[in-house]
Amino acid sequence: MKYIPAKTIISGYTAKNNWFDINYNMNIYKGCCHGCIYCDSRSECYGIDNFHEVRAKDNALVLIRRELKSKRRTGVIGTGAMSDPYNPLEKEHCLTRGALELINGHGFGVSIATKSNLITRDLDILKEIQKHSPVLVKISITTYDDELCKKIEPNVAVSSKRFEAIKELTKEGIFVGILLMPVLPFLEDNEENIKGIVELAYESGAKFIYPAFGVTLRQNQRDWYYKKLDEEFKGIKEKYINCFGNNYSCYSPRAKVLWKLFKKECEGFGIFYKMEDIIAGYRKPYINSQLSFLK
């Protein structure tokens, strides 16, 4: 694995964040090898050259230890926004695991977004963190169909493996749910897929599902996505061009119908889907704790 220089890894403190109420952001890796055809992180605005090549930030754990020690406020540290913390190289190098150990040792909470079932390896540390601070796990699933998953997310654990990971995490008391995003127009925006995901989420013990019925496209990301559509889904690219033109936000034409169905299904199974309910759900046990970020 290649290493790149870094002066800092953990962002500054944010008192109130509408995105799962995360106080800090941490990205140990740069680039991603999952190969998801829709990935926004390959967009030019993020300036990630050789996006398919995963690199780690040099001396990551030394920097993280130093930064955690210097933080005046504890809080929830989010990871997985720009690069999956459980890429295949993590299995050998254990940088995410090392960071979790430091997070635990310094009394912080954690919010993890991933498409990998490798996260179950670190259940022991997540359970230790949860004794003193909030733990939130968000596993991205956009289709319940493993065969479709292999085409749109070719180098990552198929959906069924991710549902199994949710079940394993839930059994151990971790607050875990699903990021149902993006829901790709003309590929995943149908009743069967939405109902299938909600039902499997319930069976797996997921606490929440947070959706986005559409996809964002810009710059070279759009070119890459259209190239992959031509390779795997003939005729779909033309539907995008006709329906969305050069729009950044490509909402499913069926978004309103799907939202109504999704809401009904989630409410029937007792699954959170509103951001405020998700935040309250994973934060609630710590409201009366001494954690400074809740004061």
C-alpha positions in Angstrom: 0.0 0.0 0.0 1.2 3.5 -0.8 1.2 6.3 1.8 0.6 10.0 1.3 1.7 12.9 3.5 -0.8 14.4 5.9 -0.6 17.2 8.5 -4.0 16.4 10.0 -6.7 13.7 9.9 -9.5 14.7 12.2 -11.5 17.8 11.4 -12.4 20.6 13.8 -15.3 20.4 16.1 -18.9 21.0 14.9 -21.5 21.5 17.7 -24.6 20.6 15.6 -24.4 18.6 12.4 -27.6 17.8 10.5 -25.9 14.7 9.0 -26.3 12.2 11.9 -25.1 14.8 14.4 -21.4 14.0 13.9 -19.0 16.3 15.7 -15.7 15.4 13.8 -14.8 13.8 10.5 -11.9 11.4 10.0 -10.5 10.0 6.7 -7.5 7.7 7.1 -7.6 6.4 3.5 -7.8 8.2 0.2 -9.3 6.6 -2.9 -11.5 3.6 -3.1 -11.4 0.2 -4.9 -15.0 -0.8 -4.5 -15.7 0.2 -8.1 -19.2 1.5 -7.5 -20.4 2.8 -10.8 -22.2 5.9 -9.3 -19.6 7.1 -6.7 -19.6 10.9 -6.3 -16.2 10.9 -4.7 -14.5 10.4 -8.1 -15.8 13.9 -9.0 -13.1 16.4 -10.0 -14.1 18.8 -7.2 -12.6 16.4 -4.6 -9.2 16.4 -6.3 -8.6 12.7 -5.9 -6.2 11.5 -8.5 -6.0 7.8 -9.4 -9.3 7.3 -7.5 -9.2 3.5 -7.8 -5.9 3.3 -5.9 -6.3 3.2 -2.2 -3.6 5.0 -0.2 -3.3 5.6 3.5 -2.2 8.8 5.2 1.4 8.5 6.5 1.7 8.1 10.2 -2.0 8.0 10.5 -2.3 6.5 14.0 0.4 8.9 15.4 -1.5 11.9 14.0 -4.8 10.6 15.3 -3.4 10.0 18.8 -1.9 13.5 18.9 -5.1 15.1 17.6 -7.4 13.2 20.0 -5.2 14.2 22.9 -5.4 17.9 21.9 -9.1 18.1 21.4 -10.8 20.2 24.1 -14.2 18.5 23.5 -15.0 14.9 23.1 -17.7 14.0 20.6 -18.7 11.6 17.8 -16.1 11.1 15.1 -17.5 10.2 11.7 -15.6 8.1 9.2 -16.4 6.8 5.7 -17.6 10.0 4.0 -14.9 10.1 1.3 -13.3 6.6 1.4 -14.6 3.4 2.9 -12.7 2.7 6.2 -13.1 -1.0 5.5 -11.5 -1.3 2.1 -9.7 -4.7 1.4 -6.3 -3.3 2.5 -7.7 -2.6 6.0 -7.8 -6.4 6.6 -4.0 -6.5 6.6 -3.1 -3.0 7.8 -5.7 -2.5 10.5 -5.5 1.3 10.5 -9.2 1.8 11.1 -9.1 -0.7 13.9 -6.1 1.1 15.4 -8.0 4.4 15.1 -11.0 2.9 16.9 -8.8 1.7 19.7 -7.5 5.3 20.1 -11.0 6.7 19.9 -12.0 4.3 22.7 -9.0 5.2 24.8 -9.7 8.9 24.6 -13.4 8.7 25.4 -14.9 9.6 22.0 -17.9 8.2 20.1 -17.9 7.0 16.5 -20.1 7.0 13.4 -19.1 4.6 10.7 -20.3 4.5 7.1 -19.2 1.4 5.1 -20.2 -1.1 2.4 -18.0 -3.8 3.8 -18.9 -6.7 6.2 -15.3 -6.4 7.5 -16.7 -4.1 10.1 -17.8 -7.1 12.1 -14.2 -7.8 12.9 -14.1 -4.8 15.1 -17.2 -5.6 17.2 -15.1 -6.0 20.3 -13.9 -2.4 20.1 -17.3 -1.0 19.1 -18.8 -2.6 22.2 -16.1 -1.0 24.4 -16.7 2.4 22.9 -20.5 2.0 23.4 -19.9 1.6 27.1 -19.1 5.3 27.4 -20.0 7.0 24.1 -22.5 6.8 21.2 -21.8 4.3 18.4 -23.6 4.5 15.0 -23.0 2.2 12.1 -24.5 3.0 8.6 -24.2 0.3 6.1 -24.9 1.3 2.5 -27.3 -0.9 0.6 -29.0 0.2 -2.6 -30.5 -3.1 -3.9 -31.6 -6.3 -2.2 -30.7 -8.2 -5.4 -27.1 -9.6 -5.2 -26.9 -10.0 -9.0 -27.7 -6.4 -9.6 -25.4 -5.4 -6.7 -22.5 -7.2 -8.5 -23.0 -5.0 -11.5 -23.3 -1.6 -9.7 -20.9 -2.3 -6.8 -18.5 -4.9 -8.3 -15.7 -5.1 -5.8 -17.5 -5.1 -2.5 -19.5 -7.5 -0.3 -22.8 -8.2 -2.0 -26.0 -7.0 -0.3 -26.8 -10.3 1.4 -23.4 -10.2 3.2 -24.1 -6.7 4.3 -27.5 -7.7 5.7 -25.7 -10.5 7.6 -23.3 -8.0 9.0 -26.2 -5.9 10.2 -27.7 -8.9 12.0 -24.4 -9.7 13.7 -23.9 -6.1 14.8 -27.4 -5.8 16.0 -27.2 -9.0 18.1 -24.3 -7.4 19.9 -26.3 -4.3 20.7 -24.8 -1.9 18.2 -27.1 0.8 16.8 -26.9 0.0 13.1 -29.0 0.8 10.0 -29.0 1.3 6.3 -28.0 4.2 4.0 -30.4 3.6 1.1 -28.6 5.8 -1.3 -28.3 6.4 -4.1 -31.5 4.7 -5.4 -30.5 4.7 -9.1 -33.3 5.8 -11.5 -34.5 3.2 -14.0 -32.5 0.5 -12.2 -33.4 0.4 -8.5 -36.4 2.8 -8.2 -39.1 0.1 -8.2 -41.5 -1.1 -5.5 -40.0 -4.6 -5.4 -36.6 -3.3 -4.5 -37.7 -0.8 -1.9 -40.0 -3.4 -0.2 -37.3 -6.0 -0.4 -34.7 -3.8 1.4 -37.1 -2.7 4.1 -38.2 -6.3 4.8 -34.7 -7.6 4.9 -33.7 -4.7 7.1 -36.4 -5.6 9.6 -35.4 -9.3 9.5 -31.7 -8.3 10.2 -32.6 -6.0 13.1 -31.7 -2.7 11.5 -32.8 0.3 13.6 -33.1 2.7 10.7 -33.1 3.3 6.9 -32.2 6.7 5.5 -33.0 7.0 1.8 -32.3 9.2 -1.2 -34.5 8.3 -4.2 -32.1 9.4 -6.9 -28.4 10.0 -7.7 -26.2 13.0 -8.1 -24.0 13.4 -11.2 -21.3 15.9 -12.1 -18.1 16.3 -14.0 -16.1 13.2 -14.7 -18.3 11.1 -12.4 -21.1 11.5 -14.9 -18.9 10.3 -17.8 -17.8 7.3 -15.8 -21.3 6.4 -14.8 -22.6 6.7 -18.3 -19.7 4.5 -19.6 -20.6 1.8 -17.1 -24.3 2.0 -17.9 -23.4 1.4 -21.6 -21.4 -1.6 -20.5 -23.9 -3.2 -18.2 -27.4 -1.7 -18.9 -27.9 -1.0 -22.6 -30.4 1.9 -23.2 -30.4 3.3 -19.7 -28.0 6.1 -20.4 -30.3 7.5 -23.0 -33.1 7.6 -20.4 -30.9 9.7 -18.1 -30.0 12.1 -20.9 -33.6 12.5 -21.9 -34.9 12.8 -18.4 -32.2 14.8 -16.6 -30.0 16.5 -19.2 -27.0 17.9 -17.3 -28.7 18.2 -13.9 -26.7 17.6 -10.8 -29.6 16.1 -8.9 -31.2 13.3 -10.7 -34.3 12.5 -8.7 -36.2 9.4 -9.6 -39.4 10.2 -11.6 -41.0 7.8 -9.1 -39.7 9.4 -6.0 -43.0 10.5 -4.5 -44.6 7.1 -5.0 -41.6 5.3 -3.6 -41.4 7.6 -0.6 -45.0 6.9 0.3 -44.4 3.1 0.0 -41.1 3.4 1.9 -42.7 5.4 4.7 -45.6 3.0 5.1 -43.2 -0.1 5.2 -40.9 1.5 7.7 -43.7 2.5 10.0 -45.2 -0.9 9.8 -41.9 -2.5 10.9 -41.0 0.1 13.5 -37.9 1.3 11.6 -36.7 4.9 12.0 -36.4 6.9 8.8 -36.4 10.5 9.9 -33.0 12.0 10.7 -34.1 13.4 14.0 -35.4 10.0 15.2 -32.2 8.3 14.2 -30.1 10.9 16.0 -32.2 10.6 19.1 -32.1 6.8 18.9 -28.3 6.4 19.0 -27.7 9.5 21.3 -30.5 8.9 23.9 -28.5 6.6 26.2 -25.9 9.3 26.7 -28.0 12.3 27.3 -27.3 12.4 31.0 -23.7 11.4 30.7 -20.7 13.6 31.4 -19.8 13.9 27.7 -19.0 17.5 27.0 -20.5 17.4 23.4 -23.9 16.9 24.9 -23.8 19.8 27.2 
